[in-house]
Amino acid sequence: VNSGVITYNRPQYSGSAHYSWAYVNLTGLTDDGIFASTYQDWRPFTNGGATSSNRYVHEYYLKYNYIRRASRVLENYHRVKGINNKKAEDGILLKERLAAEARAMRAYLHMEMFFFFGPVPIIDHSLDVSEQNIARAGQEELVQFIVDEFELAAQNLPRAYTAESDTWRFTKGACYAFAAKTLLHVGKYSEAAGMAKLVVDMTNDDMTPVYELYIDGTNPAMSYGKMFEYAGQTCKERVFYSKGGNVQVFRRLAPASVSSGQSGISPTAALVNSYETKDGYALDELPEAEKANYIKDPHYNDNRDPRLRMSIWFPNETFLDATPNPWLLSGTDGLGRSMSTMTGYWVKKWLTERDNGKVAAEAGTLDFFILRYAEVLLIY
């Protein structure tokens, strides 16, 4: 599944390390960030130069490899012997749970390609050589297939897993949440809310909620930032995550002067300006003079959504004992230099003291949240 800044152990195309599966890097396709690094380039997509031969397009098509594997599991799992009577969580037979995971993965991959390409062919079985040209499905048909598959998978998936080592797997709640996200994507708001409510109302046997917003026990005001550090990795806000999915995150996002960072994503002023004031006003709702103050100083009157400071590393801000200066153009962190910010901002989220100084290729073990309970609440 998708991860944070880099993904290993995926099928490769033309020497690519499958970076296209990295959600954080995909920010470079939006108004929120500029991706500029020596190991990947999304600019052809933003300047209109991408073609069907682009290697990242091919990497997305390679998701069909996994769709085939999932289909093969569903077509043959009943033939497996020796695990029929082994029950997993919620009294579900292990064999049935593993088949449900394969079905959920197949739905997830169809969803991902739908979000990226629009309606794509529906592959509900392992194709043979005579099935070379499968037509695109209509949007309504594809959405219904994805939602139905998630709902069917949810029937044989547990609410949660007992062992922490299994918590990365698909759950009942994750399936309902992804179905809700798919419905939201096509504007089916009431249906999306209904699906999200199944997650909101989900409880354990002792009637405690399966999911809750994360509150840091040491500093509740910093809960949002702490959730993306090691302290928040096992919180009940995670609905679906990539285990170790943010390996290398410090190296890929930090300023060049800090542990040889690569400044892979540069947050834009558009992203910074999208954060509301503490009293809930968007900058565009403010009088022009007051708006100008926030444009000049994003922290004007210390009146911005606290998540802004927890997400963005600002010019000349001291963080992790470093104070990068993008305005010194001849310096290591000079604006526009190789491996430096393109906008004057850096990503602060996911950067931790524990990973500071780790520059090896496999440094860090930080997980990556693909879907959080907060998003489910917003859909609801």
Stockholm file with secondary structure:
# STOCKHOLM 1.0

chainA/1-380         VNSGVITYNRPQYSGSAHYSWAYVNLTGLTDDGIFASTYQDWRPFTNGGATSSNRYVHEYYLKYNYIRRASRVLENYHRVKGINNKKAEDGILLKERLAAEARAMRAYLHMEMFFFFGPVPIIDHSLDVSEQNIARAGQEELVQFIVDEFELAAQNLPRAYTAESDTWRFTKGACYAFAAKTLLHVGKYSEAAGMAKLVVDMTNDDMTPVYELYIDGTNPAMSYGKMFEYAGQTCKERVFYSKGGNVQVFRRLAPASVSSGQSGISPTAALVNSYETKDGYALDELPEAEKANYIKDPHYNDNRDPRLRMSIWFPNETFLDATPNPWLLSGTDGLGRSMSTMTGYWVKKWLTERDNGKVAAEAGTLDFFILRYAEVLLIY
#=GR chainA/1-380 SS CCBSSCCCSSCCSTTCCCGGGBHHHHGGGSTTEEECCSSCCCHHHHTTCCCTTCHHHHHHHTHHHHHHHHHHHHHHGGGCCSCTTCBCGGGCBHHHHHHHHHHHHHHHHHHHHHHHHSSCCCCCSCCCTTCCCCCCCCHHHHHHHHHHHHHHHHTTSCSSCSSGGGTTSCCHHHHHHHHHHHHHHTTCHHHHHHHHHHHHTCBCTTSCBSCCCCCCSSCGGGHHHHHTSGGGTTCTTEEEEETTTTTTHHHHHSCTTTTTCCCCEEECHHHHHHSCBTTSCCGGGSCHHHHHHHHHCTTGGGCBCTHHHHHEECTTCCBTTBCCCTTCTTSTTCTTSTTSCSSSCEECTTCCTTTTTCCSTTCCCCCEEEEEHHHHHHHC
#=GC SS_cons         CCBSSCCCSSCCSTTCCCGGGBHHHHGGGSTTEEECCSSCCCHHHHTTCCCTTCHHHHHHHTHHHHHHHHHHHHHHGGGCCSCTTCBCGGGCBHHHHHHHHHHHHHHHHHHHHHHHHSSCCCCCSCCCTTCCCCCCCCHHHHHHHHHHHHHHHHTTSCSSCSSGGGTTSCCHHHHHHHHHHHHHHTTCHHHHHHHHHHHHTCBCTTSCBSCCCCCCSSCGGGHHHHHTSGGGTTCTTEEEEETTTTTTHHHHHSCTTTTTCCCCEEECHHHHHHSCBTTSCCGGGSCHHHHHHHHHCTTGGGCBCTHHHHHEECTTCCBTTBCCCTTCTTSTTCTTSTTSCSSSCEECTTCCTTTTTCCSTTCCCCCEEEEEHHHHHHHC
//
